Amino acid sequence: MKKITSALAAVTLLGGLALGAGSASAAPMAISGLQAGQPGITQVRMSSSERMMLKKRMMRKKMMRRHMMKKRMMNRM
């Protein structure tokens, strides 16, 4: 029992250290939201048709997710 709890504690500690190091080593962001070392990136605007296509895709995904959940609930009963 002691071995399992000590192993869990070690894994938790190592996982926390890995997450902390990952967030601390992130490159600083410039004010404009772009990273400092990438001047070649330009922002482009989305047209209304592109925005509508994205919206429709998201709505379809949400609808399919709801459909799957409803199907699962009906199969469980």
C-alpha positions in Angstrom: 0.0 0.0 0.0 2.8 2.4 0.9 4.5 1.6 -2.4 1.4 2.5 -4.4 0.9 5.8 -2.6 4.6 6.8 -2.9 4.5 5.9 -6.6 1.4 8.1 -7.1 3.0 10.9 -5.2 6.2 10.7 -7.4 4.1 10.7 -10.6 2.1 13.7 -9.4 5.2 15.6 -8.5 7.0 14.8 -11.8 3.9 15.7 -13.8 3.6 19.0 -12.0 7.2 19.8 -12.7 6.8 18.9 -16.4 3.8 21.2 -16.7 5.5 24.0 -14.8 8.6 23.8 -17.0 6.5 23.7 -20.1 4.6 26.9 -19.3 7.7 28.7 -18.0 9.7 28.0 -21.1 7.1 29.5 -23.5 8.4 32.3 -25.7 7.3 35.8 -24.7 4.5 37.2 -26.8 4.6 40.6 -28.4 1.9 43.2 -27.8 0.3 42.5 -31.2 -0.2 38.8 -30.2 2.5 37.5 -32.6 5.7 35.9 -31.4 8.8 38.2 -31.6 10.8 36.0 -33.9 8.2 35.7 -36.7 7.9 38.9 -38.7 6.6 37.1 -41.8 3.1 36.4 -40.4 0.3 38.7 -41.6 -3.2 38.8 -40.3 -6.0 38.4 -42.9 -9.7 39.1 -42.5 -12.3 36.4 -43.0 -15.0 37.1 -45.5 -18.7 36.8 -44.5 -19.1 33.7 -46.6 -16.1 32.0 -44.8 -17.5 33.0 -41.4 -20.9 31.5 -42.4 -19.3 28.3 -43.5 -17.5 28.0 -40.2 -20.7 28.7 -38.3 -22.6 26.1 -40.2 -19.9 23.5 -39.6 -19.9 24.2 -35.9 -23.7 24.0 -35.7 -23.6 20.7 -37.6 -21.0 19.3 -35.2 -23.0 20.4 -32.2 -26.2 18.8 -33.7 -24.4 15.5 -34.4 -23.0 15.5 -30.9 -26.5 16.0 -29.5 -27.8 13.3 -31.7 -25.2 10.8 -30.6 -25.8 11.6 -26.9 -29.6 11.2 -27.4 -29.0 7.8 -29.1 -26.8 6.7 -26.3 -29.3 7.6 -23.7 -32.1 5.8 -25.5 -30.0 2.7 -25.9 -29.2 2.6 -22.1 -32.9 2.4 -21.2 
